[in-house]
Amino acid sequence: MLIHDALAGKHALVCGASQGIGRACALELARAGARLTLLARQEEALAAVRQDLEGPNRGHTQRACDMGDLAQVRQLLATLPSDVDILICNSGGPAPGPVLDAAPEAFVTAMTQHLLAPQLLVQALVPHMKASGYGRIINIISTSVKIPLPGLGVSNTIRGAVASWSKTLAHEVGPFGITVNNVLPGYTRTQRLDQIIHNTAVKRDKTRDTITEDFLREIPAARFAEPQETAYACVFLASPFASYVNGINLPVDGGRTGSL
């Protein structure tokens, strides 16, 4: 079996599929043979991604939903196909800022978007995964679950909760041929990185170029990642090749994280 057809016959639901890492995951999963259901807030953006997917007659579909609104998520569940084998939980990160400055409501919003909404999706999709003996739940979170990142107080907090939820879930569903793993992107060329660079430059009263150079010095690979490099890791974890990989945090960060 080759990686390019490793997911033939599988159905993947990709959250946050309209841009960045989510879009890259959708493209690479499709190239590996999966049929896709794309999820994000904007219908038009999803339609553009759907047009880019390989195999125009493969039955790819899209659903518009705000993962920060549990009422919308519950409505979505009634319309989702019942045969999803692969779930990619991916959503835009919480606004940056010190944890001391964060309002309680910021934690509630982030928890809803990054943990409670995925919980609803998992509860709806796991029965099919159990019945088929194959399931992959992949959470795209952050290297902050290993080392908290300065200036990302709410994100650090919520990502840690998601990592613990994932590890707990991995133990519960592992006997049924279902794996649950976390992918931890480092600095990746996305709108999120642009936002972090901008905010850091303002806070430190430096230029964007200076902050970019500072960030690059932290990375042994000496460059930022491209979104598809995180997607490649997701394709592997979604495939039969990763059947015995369960409950892990996989950094895709060019060696930046200062821990094993």
Secondary structure, DSSP 8 states (H G I E B T S, - for coil): --GGGTTTT-EEEEETTTSHHHHHHHHHHHHTT-EEEEEES-HHHHHHHHHHSS-TTS--EEEE--TT-HHHHHHHHTTS-S---EEEE-------B-GGG--HHHHHHHHIIIIIHHHHHHHHHHHHHHHHT-EEEEEE--GGGTS--TTBHHHHHHHHHHHHHHHHHHHHHGGGTEEEEEEEE-SBSSHHHHHHHHHHHHHHT--HHHHHHHHHHT-TT-S-B-HHHHHHHHHHHHSGGGTT--S-EEEESTT-SS--
